[in-house]
């Protein structure tokens, strides 16, 4: 795993080495296959692109310079949903404040007309948005705009690599792309293989819950084929939500959690707005604040008797770590709790700091993952 190297000198040197190549040298785009197996008919490297999600991934792949070639974005999924993180990038990306908004399917505002009016040479969208915007397909296709579909939500190694490779080829940033893919593949394969060797016949029992509403509200959990549930599956853990959720996410009954008696509980946390009782994590959050938000969960009815609470295995985990090119750090955090002997020398927080130093323009700080007890 990467060692922590927060040096600004190293960041500057690496950014120079991996800088976007001059566009004339990248005029011819190679054959691009996107994350859902479609060939993207892009004749040349994108010069007027629209990006609709995964902006931290786009920044890592294309660099800050890549933003100069964006002409539109889906603003609410970053500026609206995660404003604390958006605000960190705002001063570093000159055109971020003024990029036109193409809307979002969840709010019913996604607009094919707006996309077409911006005259992009490429539209890059997450698989979930593209599936939800089927009525816009024909209009965008009729306008001759190539569409690249990426899928970090699938939370699989293959989809992560395919998405990263496709975006990198479209933006002409192959050196950065290769470095990101190599890092992610090596880390995930190493964690997976070591966890498999460490796992015994008794698989750890784990439960994850979204902590938006605080301990008074039962938040969403995730089945084995989605987000955090896929992490449990990859690490050989039993998932409290298995067989109890229809679809990709949803709450499960309090009685089911008590009957399952998890040995490990992870509360998905973040810097949500207008969520006063949420478990908070992020760049500007102190550990003491996160632990104070976690404490009421340990006092839920019946929870003091759970194996996880008695052993101190109640954890906050930044929910925004899922569906990213640095979600391997969250995977490592879980693995270290499940199999401490096999991951004793690993530091997931240092790995996350190293990723920032190597690939992101913002400095690492704050609280992203920690146990309830010190």
LINHU-V262421 format. One line per field, one symbol per residue. ss: DSSP state (A for helix, B for strand, O for the rest). phi: phi as a letter, one per 30 degrees, with the letter a starting at -180 (. if undefined). psi: psi as a letter, one per 40 degrees, with the letter a starting at -180 (. if undefined). Layout:
BEGIN
ss=???
phi=???
psi=???
END
This chain:
BEGIN
ss=OOOOOOOAAAAAAAAAAOOOOOAAAAOOOOOBBOOOOOBBOOOOOOOOBBBOOOAAAAAAAAAAAAAAABBBBOOAAAAAOOAAAAAAAAOOOOOOOOOOBOOOOOOOOOOAAAAAAOOOOBBBBBAAAAAAOAAAAAAAAAOOOOBBBBOOOOOOAAAAAAAAAAAAAAAOOAAAAAAAAAAAAAAAAAAAAAAAAAOOOOOOBBBBBBOOOOOOOOOOBOOOOOOAAAAAAAOOOBBOOOOOOOOOOBOOOAAAAAAAOOOBBBBBBOOOOOOOOOOOOBOOOOAAAAAAAAAAAAOOOOAAAOAAAAOOOBBBBBAAAOOOOOOAAAAAAAAAAAOOOOOOOOOAAAAAAAAAAAAOOOOOOOBOBBBOOO
phi=.dcdbddddddddddddcdddeeedcdcdddccddciddcdcdbedcbccccahdddedddcieddddcccaacdddcdddbdddedddedcbecddcddccibddcicdbdddedddhdcaccbdedddddcdddeddddddicdbcccadddhbddddddddddddddcicdeddddddddddedddddedddddddcdcddcbbbbdcdciddcdddcbdecbhddddeddcicdcedeicbcjdaldcdeddddddhddbbccdbacdchbdcddcbkdccdedddddddedddceeideddedddciccbcbeddddibdbddddedddddddbeddbedcbdddddddeeddbcdcddaibbaadecd
psi=iiihgehddddddddddeihihddefdhhihhhaeeeihhghdihhdgihheifdddddddeiddddeeheiigddeddddgddddddddeehdeddehiheiiddefehhddddddefiehhhiidddddefdeeddddddefhihhhigeddfiddddddddddddddeffdddddddddddddddddddddddddhadhhihihihhfdeidehhiiihidehbdddddddefihhdeheehhaeiiiiidddddddgiehhhhhiafiifgdeihhiadfhidddddddddddeeiheddeiddddeefhihhhdedifieeedddddddddddgddefdeigdddddddddddeieiihiahdhiidi.
END
